[in-house]
Amino acid sequence: MSSSGGRLTLWAAFAAWVICAAAPAAPRAAAPDTKPPAKLKAYPSRYYVIYTDLEGDAVREAEIRMTAMAEEYHRRTSSFAGVIRSRLALCLFRREADYQAAGGLPGSAGMYNSGRRMLLAVARTGADERLWHVVQHEGFHQFVHMVIGGRMPVWANEGMAEYFGQAIWTGDGFVTAVVPPSRLKRVQGYIRDKKLVDFLEMLLVNGQEWQKAVTAGQAQVYYDQAWSMVHFLVFGEDGRYRGAFEQFIRDISRGADWKAAFQVRLGRNVQAFQKRYEDWWAAQKSDLTEDLYVKAVVQTLTSFLARAVSQGQQFASAEEFFQAARAGELKAHPAQWLPRSLLERSLLRAERLRTWFVQKEGTQVRLVLKQPGGPTFTGTFAHSGGRAVRVNVTIAPEGK
């Protein structure tokens, strides 16, 4: 699947993993059932109350990300999840000592405390991408507990949390289903060197056994394998198992025993299932989801372009847009602020991609990236009342 057409087939499968794209219902309750540390200031947002001692733009970014994160969880799990009926709690600390005093595990960057129903995280080096990977991962555990329900097996819970943990935020949403080449290489190494955890053992592992394995230095193998099992069930063999996997999780959320549900939905022959998983992963190329990484860049830049155009700015060319972006001259409605760091990361990545255009057709403005010998990415949007809406990116194979 090294060709662009093969990668687009995987992207189409990713797009199909959306049963209902509607956003979750806005929570009715004003605050979660928790008692956060008194020293933290509360910032209510649509789905969360963020308790933090961070300030300014760090708080604004947290509010935007957490709203997009909750909606992404819901979009990708709407066939088996409920709705967020009360705001969830995130405690985001500046200092390690305060994080641990609140129950954070030493050495960790974040965790979900199910007893207190609170998501805890510490911004050791600021609110950077490493922090948000942890928050997106641990936040899914909170979502499972508070919204999906049931007794989800550890491998599925951790695998889906990793799936969301490495999703790429673009300002108006996330690009999910990315397969980091380094992670793909590790999984293929486990298969080649026969270092995988036996699937029957992995399917039966409980929380205590998982933690014991992590403590014993097997964290990377367990997390990589759980993530790769979930990815295979959703996208492997052209999505053959996606429907059965969704039914499996739906059964669990309704109180079914997960072992029985697995046998009904995915079969009793675990060894045969493991063989199909190994064969599929062994055949994948390092650029499996390269188009999704490029899509994230285009989508992020489209979010900034959409905000600028909605404020009356016009750009005769892509270079003119990029010059204004580098100079910090792009405008946005105050309610649609995005962090400068998000733009800067995307501009750096955009420099390695060719060729960019700003296309105009009537009042419609598009950001287009044409990859030599590859697909074309088109970023579109609408705007109303000085605000950007419906930011989207489509991918067309070469020649179309």
Number of C-alpha atoms within 10 A of each C-alpha: 16 14 11 20 15 14 21 21 14 23 21 15 19 20 13 14 20 15 14 12 14 11 15 19 15 13 16 12 13 16 16 19 14 12 10 20 14 8 10 15 16 18 15 16 16 19 28 23 22 24 22 23 16 19 10 7 14 16 18 15 15 20 20 19 22 23 16 21 22 21 22 21 22 26 19 20 21 23 17 20 22 18 16 22 17 21 21 29 27 26 22 24 23 18 15 18 12 15 23 17 11 14 13 21 15 12 8 13 21 27 21 24 16 12 7 14 18 21 23 27 28 26 20 14 10 13 18 12 13 15 17 24 20 23 28 24 24 25 29 27 22 23 21 22 16 19 20 25 18 19 17 22 20 19 23 18 19 25 23 22 28 24 22 28 21 22 23 22 20 24 24 21 22 20 20 21 22 21 21 15 15 10 16 20 16 15 22 21 14 18 17 12 9 10 12 19 16 12 17 12 9 19 18 14 16 14 12 10 13 19 13 13 16 15 10 9 10 14 15 13 18 20 18 19 23 26 24 23 21 22 22 21 20 23 21 20 14 15 19 14 17 21 15 19 19 20 19 24 27 22 20 23 21 14 13 16 16 20 14 15 19 20 13 13 17 18 13 13 10 16 12 11 13 16 11 15 19 19 12 14 19 17 11 14 15 16 18 22 23 18 20 23 20 17 24 23 24 27 29 28 24 27 27 26 31 28 26 24 22 22 19 10 15 13 18 11 15 19 13 12 23 20 14 15 20 13 9 12 13 18 20 22 15 9 7 16 16 22 13 12 10 17 20 15 12 18 18 11 13 18 11 8 14 12 14 21 17 19 16 13 7 6 6 12 20 20 25 22 23 18 16 11 10 15 20 21 22 23 24 22 21 18 16 9 8 17 18 24 16 12 21 18 19 13 19 15 16 14 8 7
